[in-house]
Amino acid sequence: MTQYFDAAETRTNDARDADLARALPAALARARCAPGMAAHLASFGEVVDRAGLAALPVLRKSDLGAAQKAEPPFGGLTPAPAHSFGYVFQSPGPIYEPGGLALDWWRMGRFLHACGVGPGDIVHNCFAYHLTPAGMMFESGARAVGAAVLPAGTGQTELQVRAAVDIGTTVYSGTPDYLKVILDRADSMGERLAITRAAVGGGALFPSLRQEYAARGIATLQCYATADLGNIAYESPAMEGMIVDEGVIVEIVRPGTGNPVPDGEVGEVVVTTLNPDYPLIRFATGDLSAVLPGPSPCGRTNMRIKGWMGRADQTTKIKGMFVRPEQVAGLVAAHPEIARARVIASREGEMDVMTVRLESPAADPARYQGAVVAALKMKAIIEIVPPGSLPNDGKVIEDLRKYD
């Protein structure tokens, strides 16, 4: 019988919606205590459900970086000053993130529990502890499930093997491929490790690598987390998609917009976190995913997503000019009969070619030439295609040019 982290994981949809109606106004009220977020949400009233949330503006990583430059370190997006937090981290960019001392502040415990980690385990934590928060994120999750931690980080692989053998670490946490480095070094040293579970993130877990670990007796599950938001979604032993964490609200929107797409359609992952210390509202991750139908076979009832399916920021330079997803979205918005659009960059001889494919019932491509020039700032080959014929991959800009 499955043991769940808490009762929230198996709530009915009605119960989750009722809880959201209470939690969302509280999160927005807390967010408005942060001057940067208050300015971002200034013209919007109370929001109690997903429909209301979808009307709020999206906060992008570029907005976060610009705000932090103007008002370091957190851009006025935290209700409390930097010195009130337990940690201040720096991620590439640089982007600064706060870290709290509360138990499981990043909500990683739910994922580790799904991996079967608990009291009696020692987690060999190979996520970085230097400047970035990943090491502390997983360490706090391990504490939440009662496990001990070896704060290993990366590097000095022979010493890591020695420590794993002497201490008897039972769980690996880190990027998917670094575990293989440790296992291969252990083989060369003639040592056998006691690791039987791996909780991974921060990179692609390829099926072949998961199978290689399984052949060694190591069950491997992955999560989807970021330094800004903490845990977003995670695998359970059912391994059918990723289950959205109970401490966030996930929307899948059309790239370049904040408009939710129908379930099953690929779009950009936008996350609202209910963390009162750092309440990011509709934060665009830049990642693509899609909603899976129904609950997980493991019994957890929250929304499921397919996992990482590529990047949503598809900005591409064509004929020396940048074309952005927001421009493509504007073209579609200006013509309600257009269901979807896709810009394709290719080459003909030594010249860039831009083709715009439009899902539309119209027969004459020429009717859209002026709209394309107005939205994309250059002429294009326009092709009308049947509704529903463009690929469901979240791309609105596709670059077919070869660079090697």
N, C-alpha and C positions, 0 to 999 in steps of 0.2 A: 504493500500500500504506500502511495506517495506521501511523504511528509513535506508539507509546505512551510515556507518561511514565515508566513502569517496568513490570517484569514482574508486579507485584502486580495490575495492572488486568486481566490475562487469566488469572488463576489458575482452576483448576477449583473447583467447590464443595467437594469433599473437601479440597483443599489449603487453601482459605480457612478451613474449619472447623477443620482441624488447627492452623493458625496462630492462630486465635481461642482455641483451648484453651490455648495458651501465653500469649497476650497478655492475656487477660481476668483470670486470677489475678494477673498482675503489675500490671495497672492497679488492681485492687481493693486489693492490698497497698499500693500507693503512695497510693491514696485514704485508706486507714486511717491513714496518717501525718499526715493533716490532721485536727485534733481535731473539727471540725464534721462532716466526712464520717464519721469513726470513730463518732461518736455516732449518726449516721443509719443506719449499717450494723451496729450493735453486735451484734444478735442473729442475724446471718447468717454462715454458714460459707463454705467455698470454692465458687466458681462457675467452671465451665469451659465453659459453652455457653449458647445463647440461652434454653433452657428454665429453667436456673438463674437467669439474669439476670432473667427475667420475674417471678421470685418476690421480687425486691428492691423496696423502696419507691421510689416516684417522688418526685423532687425538683422542686418547682414554683418558678416565678419569685417567687411570694409568699414561699416559704420562704427563697429566696436573699436577698430584700430584708430580711426580718425578721432573718436571721442577720447580715447586714452592719450593720444598726443596732445589734445587740447586741455585735458584735465587728468594728469597722471595720478595714481597708476591705473584706476579702474574706470575712468571716463565718467564719473558721476553716476554709475549704474548700480552701486551698492547703497543700501540705506544707512550703512555705518562706515566710518573711516577705515583706512587700511590697517591702522595699528590695533584695531579691535579684533582682527582675525588672528587665528593661530599661525597661519602661513601666508606668504605672498610668493607666487610662482611666476616664472617667466617661460613662455613657450615661444617657438620660432615666430618671428614677425618684426619686432617682439610684440607679443600679446601677454598681458599680465592677468593672472587669475588668483582669486582669494581661495583660501582653504580654511575650513572650520575645525574645531576640536571636538564637536559633538560626535557621538558614536555613529559610525557609518554615514558621515556627512555627504559622501559621494554616492551612497546607495549601492555599493558593490556587494554587500552581504547577501542580497537576494540571489545574485548570480552565483556566488561561491556556494551558497546553500544548494542551488540547483545542480551544481557540479558534485555534490556529495561531500563537501568539505565541512568539518565541524570539530568539536573537541577531540583531542587525541591526534590531530593532524599537525604537521609542521609544514608551512608553506615556504617553498624555495622561491622567493620573490625576485625575479630578474627584471622587473620594470625599473626604469631609471629613477634615482632619488636626487639627481643633480639638477636643480633649477625647475624642471618640469614636475607636474604633480602625480604622474602615473604610479610611481612607487608608493606614495602615501595613499593614493586611492585604493590600491589593492591591499595595503597593510591595514587600513581602517576596515575594509570589508572582512578581512580575516579575523580581526578582533571581534567583529559583530557576530561571527558564527563560532567564536570560542577557540579558534586555531592559533597556534604560535607561528612566528614568522622568522625566517632567515633573511635579512635585508641584503640580498646579494648584488642587485644591480647587474651590470654587464661587465665583461672583461675578466681577466685572470681565470680562465676556464679551468685550468688544472686545480687551482685552489677551490673553485666552486665544487668540482667533483669531490675533492677531499672533504669539504665541509658537508656535502650531501651524504656521503658515506658515513662519516663520523657522527653526524647529528641524527641521521635517519630521516631526512626530509621525505614527505609522502606526497606532496602536491607541488606542481610547478605552476607559477604564474609569470607571464611574460609574453613577448611576441611569439607567433607560432613557430618561426624557424629557429629561434635561439635554443629551444629545447633540443633540437637535433644536434646542435654544436656540442652541448653538454653531454648528450648520450654517446656521441661518437668519441669524444675525449675519454669518457668513462670506459668505453670498449678498448681503446688503445692503452689504457692504464690497467686493464684487467679487472675493473671494478664493476659491480652490479648495483644499481641504484634501487631504492625502495619506492620511487615515485610511481603512483598508479593512476593519478588524475592530473589533468592539465587544464587550467583556466586561462585562456589566451585572448588577446586583443591587439589592437594597434597595427594590424597587417592582415593580409589575406591568408586564410587557412585553406590551403588547397586540398581537395579530396585525397590525393595521393599521400600527402603528408599526414593527414588524419589517420589514414589506413596504416601507414608505417608505424605510427605511435600505437595504434590498436594492436598491431602484430607484436609489439613489445609489452602488451598488457596495460597500456596507458589510455584511459578514456579521456577524450579531448573535447571540450565545449568552448565556444567563443562568445564574446559580448561585443556590443557596439557602444562605445563610450567616448566622450571627448573631455578635454581639460576644462572647458567652459561649463558643461552641463552635467558631468558625472555620467553614471550609467543611463543609457537610453533604452536599450533592449538587449536580450540575452537568449541563448539557446538553453533548452532543457534537454533531458535525456531522450525526449521524443524526436529531437532534431528535425522538426518540421517548421522552418522559419525561425524568427526571433520574436520573443514575447516582449511587448513594451513594458518597461518598468512602471511600477505603480506611482512613482513620484514625479512623473512627467506626463505631458499631453503631447502626442505626436500627430502631426498633420502631414499629408503628402500633397504638395501643391505643384501647379504647372510652373516649370522653370521660368524665371523672369517675372513672376507674378506672386501674389499671395493667395491665389484662388485654389481651393482644394479640388483635386481631380477625383473622378469616380473610383471606388475601390477596385483594385486590380490594375489600374493604369499607373505606369511608372512616372514618378515625379520627384521633386526635391523634398527632402526631409526637413520639416520645420518643427521646432520643439519649444514648448513652454515648460519651464521647470517651476515646481511649487516650493523650491528651497527659499525660505524666508530671508536668508542672508544674502542670496544672490539671485533674485527673481527675474531671470531673463524671460521676456515675453515674446513669443513667436520668433525665436532665434533660428535663422536659416543656416543649416549645417553645410550647405554646398554639396551634399551627398544625394545620390538617387536611390530610391527604393520603391516598393509598392506594398499595398495592404493585401494580406492573405485572408481568405474567407474563413469564418468560424473560429472556435477556440482551439487551443492546442490539445492533441490527444493525451497530454500529460495531466489534463484537468485544470490548468491555469486558464482563466477566462478573458484576460485582457487582449486587446488588439494584437495581431501578429503582423510583422513585416517580413519581406523576403531577405532582408540584410542588405549589405552594401552592393550597389549595382552600377557604380561609376560616379562621376562628378557632374554636378548640375551647372557649374560655371563653365559654359562652353564658349566664352568670348573668343572670337577668331578674327584675325586681320586678313581682309580680302581686298585686293587692289590697293593696299596701303592704308586702308581704313578699318577700324574695329567695328565688328558687328556683334551686338550683345543680345542675350536672351530677352532682355526687357524690350528691345526694339521689335523683335519678332512677336512678342506678346501684344505690343501696341498695334501692330498690323492686324492681328486677329481681332482685337477688341474693337477696332474701327469698322469691322465688317462682320456683323452677327451671323451671316450665312457661312462664314469660314469656320469649320470645326477645329481644324488644326493646321499648323504650317511648319515647314521644315526648310531651312536654308542649307544648301550644299555647296561647299567650296571645292573646286576641282581645277585642273590645269589643261590648257589647250596650247601645245607648243610651249612657249615661255610666258604665257599670259594666264593670269587668274581668271576663272569663270565662276560666276555666282548664279546658281539655279535656285529658284524658290518654288517649292511644291505646296500647293494649297488643296486641302480637302474642302471642296465646294461643289454645289449643284450647278454652278455657272458653266457655260459652254465656252466663253471667249476669254482667254487669258489676258487679252489686251485691256480689259476693263480694270485690271488691278495694277497696271504698270505705273500709273501715277501714285497710287497708294504705296507701292513698294519703294519707289524713289523717295517719297515723303518719309517713310518709316526707316528705311535702311540707308538712305543718302546716296544711293547709286542704282543704276539700272541693272536688271537681272533677266535671265531667261525664266519665264513663268510657265509652270506646268500645272494644269488642273488635274487632280486625281480624285477617285471616288471616296466618299466618306468612309472612314474606318480602314483605309488602305495603308496609311503611314505606319511604320513599325512602332510597337509599344515598348520603346526603350528609353523614354524620357528625353531624347535628344530633340532639340529644336534647331541646333546648328551642327552640321556634320562636315568634317574636314577630310576629304578624300585625297588630298595632296600628299605626295611622298617626299620625305625630307632626307632620305639617305640614298 
